[in-house]
Amino acid sequence: MTTYKTVLFSFNGSPRTLDRGLSLQEAQAICKHSDSSSRTCRDNTRLDRWGRDRSNPWFIGYTEE
């Protein structure tokens, strides 16, 4: 079975793996959520962890493991 991982991509940084062993549907659901982008995220915990700096935007994507 093919599994996927979610990855945090940022403008000024290296990609960082967040989750592993996901199904395609799970990975897609995470990436479709409004908190998966610095532009649309409203969760203060995620903003504190991944960045509030508008000069370093980020988003969560997925890739096959």
Kinemage of the C-alpha trace (Angstrom):
@kinemage 1
@onewidth
@group {chain A} dominant
@subgroup {mainchain}
@vectorlist {calphas} color= white
{ca met a 1} P 0.000 0.000 0.000
{ca thr a 2} L 1.292 3.456 -0.890
{ca thr a 3} L 1.606 5.887 2.007
{ca tyr a 4} L 2.067 9.634 2.049
{ca lys a 5} L 3.664 12.239 4.265
{ca thr a 6} L 2.718 15.844 4.881
{ca val a 7} L 5.467 18.413 4.482
{ca leu a 8} L 5.742 22.008 5.648
{ca phe a 9} L 7.146 24.149 2.829
{ca ser a 10} L 8.292 27.693 3.543
{ca phe a 11} L 9.723 30.454 1.389
{ca asn a 12} L 12.936 30.857 3.410
{ca gly a 13} L 13.490 27.369 4.758
{ca ser a 14} L 13.989 23.711 4.052
{ca pro a 15} L 10.937 21.435 3.757
{ca arg a 16} L 10.058 19.727 7.052
{ca thr a 17} L 8.122 16.459 7.383
{ca leu a 18} L 5.106 16.699 9.690
{ca asp a 19} L 3.203 13.383 9.419
{ca arg a 20} L 4.054 9.981 7.945
{ca gly a 21} L 2.132 6.847 7.025
{ca leu a 22} L -0.982 8.605 5.781
{ca ser a 23} L -3.432 7.391 3.191
{ca leu a 24} L -3.941 9.592 0.151
{ca gln a 25} L -7.311 10.719 1.518
{ca glu a 26} L -5.823 11.638 4.908
{ca ala a 27} L -3.000 13.643 3.317
{ca gln a 28} L -5.407 15.459 1.009
{ca ala a 29} L -7.745 16.293 3.895
{ca ile a 30} L -4.894 17.855 5.874
{ca cys a 31} L -3.796 19.935 2.889
{ca lys a 32} L -7.332 21.132 2.123
{ca his a 33} L -7.847 22.441 5.679
{ca ser a 34} L -7.785 26.233 6.045
{ca asp a 35} L -4.979 25.990 8.620
{ca ser a 36} L -2.606 24.476 6.027
{ca ser a 37} L -1.376 27.861 4.749
{ca ser a 38} L 0.078 30.934 6.431
{ca arg a 39} L -2.348 33.038 4.416
{ca thr a 40} L -5.501 31.340 5.734
{ca cys a 41} L -4.398 29.861 9.088
{ca arg a 42} L -6.264 31.154 12.136
{ca asp a 43} L -4.890 28.650 14.688
{ca asn a 44} L -2.537 30.583 16.991
{ca thr a 45} L -0.632 27.446 18.023
{ca arg a 46} L 0.196 26.621 14.403
{ca leu a 47} L 1.073 30.236 13.617
{ca asp a 48} L 3.411 30.342 16.616
{ca arg a 49} L 5.037 27.057 15.602
{ca trp a 50} L 5.364 27.576 11.834
{ca gly a 51} L 5.552 31.340 11.519
{ca arg a 52} L 3.607 34.557 11.546
{ca asp a 53} L 6.234 36.435 9.527
{ca arg a 54} L 4.548 37.494 6.276
{ca ser a 55} L 7.956 37.636 4.558
{ca asn a 56} L 8.305 33.858 5.057
{ca pro a 57} L 4.997 32.362 3.907
{ca trp a 58} L 4.422 28.625 4.324
{ca phe a 59} L 1.994 25.898 3.279
{ca ile a 60} L 1.486 22.207 3.953
{ca gly a 61} L 1.721 19.808 1.031
{ca tyr a 62} L 2.055 16.060 0.690
{ca thr a 63} L 4.213 13.603 -1.168
{ca glu a 64} L 4.441 9.866 -1.589
{ca glu a 65} L 6.793 8.159 0.863
